[in-house]
Amino acid sequence: MKNIKLFFAFFLGFFAAVFLSMKSDSAADLHLPEVMGIHMIKVKDGVSEQKAIDFILNKELPSVKELKGMNVSLCKADRGNHAGDLFVVYTMSKAQREKYFPSETEYSQEIIDYQTKHADIGEEGAKLYEQGEFVGDLILLGSGR
């Protein structure tokens, strides 16, 4: 639990530093996502981290563009308890999250169709890495200076 709290503190501190340097007063003007879903990625033993990173950046992330309103980024923590760990960060509006993921265990037909269409990418990715800890969905409550 302490590791998760420290990660959130680092993550939110980073975003706060970026957003506080901007000259806008509203979240909409700052283009803040309403939802940020954070998932840890664990590279499998015997696989180079760079190979997994290249695969995610060049195969997986480009395919996500088909899902309108969802952005996915690959991040690597460089400080704190998660230094060196890889994370996939999903950003979207609350409406898009509810559309694609009606609950934590339920996927929309659009997501199911996307996964079916790109099953080869999923299978190849499963050889390189596995899903680690699901840190959670962060919901934007507000921002300030």
N, C-alpha and C positions, 0 to 999 in steps of 0.2 A: 504494500500500500504506500509505503514511504517513497519508493521509486516512482510510482505513478504520480504522486503529488509533486515530487521534484521535477518530473518531466513536464507536467502541466505548468508549473511555475516558470520553467525555462521557456516553454512554447508560448505561453501567454505573454511573458516578458518581452520576448522577441517581437511578437506582433504589436505589443503596446509601443515599443520603441519605434517601430516603423510607422505606425499610425499616428503617433503623437508628433512626428516630424512633419506630417502633412498639414495643409492649411484649410481643412474643412471641418465643419462642425457636425455633420450627420453621417450615420453609418452608410446610407445610400451613396452619398458623395464619395465616401472612402472605398466603395465597392467591396465592403466586407461581406463574406458569405454568411448566410443565416445558419448553416450547418457545416461543421467540419468533422468528418469521420476519420479516426486515426487508427490504422492497423499496422502492427509490427510485422516485418518480414524476416524470416530466419533462413539464411542461405544454408543449403544442405552440406553435410560433410563431404569433402572431396570435390566440391564445386567452387571455382574461384568467385569471389564476390563481384569482380568486374564482369564476369560472364553473365551473372544474374542481373546486374545493373543494366548492361547492354541489352539484354533480352527485354526487360521491363520497359526501358526507354524507347526501344526501336520496334517492338512487337505489340506489347500489351497497351501501353498508353495511347498510341495512335488509334487503336481500334475503339477506344472508349469515346472518341469523338462522335460516334454514331448515337450515343445516348445524350440527347439534347438537354442542356442545362446542368450537366454534371461535368466537373473538371476533376482530374486526378493528377496528383503530383507525386514524385518519388523524392523523399527527403532522407538525409543522413544526419543524425545527431552528432555534433562535434564537441559538446561539453556535457557535463553532468553524468548522472548514473547510467544514462543510455548512450553515452559517447560511443560512436562507431556503429550503432544499430541503425537499420534501415526501416523506414516507415512509408506506407502509402497513405496519402491524405486525400480524401474525397471532399470536395466542396460543392455545395448546391443550396438552393433555396429550400425552405421547409416544404413547400408545395411539391418540389421535385422529389425530395426524400420520401414524402408520403406516397407519391405516385409510383416510384420505383420500389420502395421498401415499406409496405403498409405496416409491418411490425418487424421486430428483430428477427423473427424466424420465417417471415413471408416475403417472397419476391413477386413482383408483378410479372405478367405474361411477357411484357417487353424485355425484362431482365432475363427471363428464362429463354426467350427466343435469341437474345444476344449471346448468352452462354452456349446455347446449342450451335449457333452459327460459328462461334469461335472456340469450339471444343478443342481443336488442335492446339490453339494457343494455351488453353488451360492445361492440357496434358503436358505440353512442353515445359510450361512454367512449373508444374508439379515435380518435374525431375530436377529442377534447379533450386527451388525454395519451398518453404511451407509457411502457412499463416502462423504468425506468432500471436502474441497477446493482442486482443481487441481492446485498445485503450478506451474507446468510447466515442459517442457522437457529442460534440460540443455545440451547444445552441447559443447563438449570440443573444445576449440579454441587453446589451447596450455598450456604449463606448464613451470615453470622455478624455479630456485633456488634463 
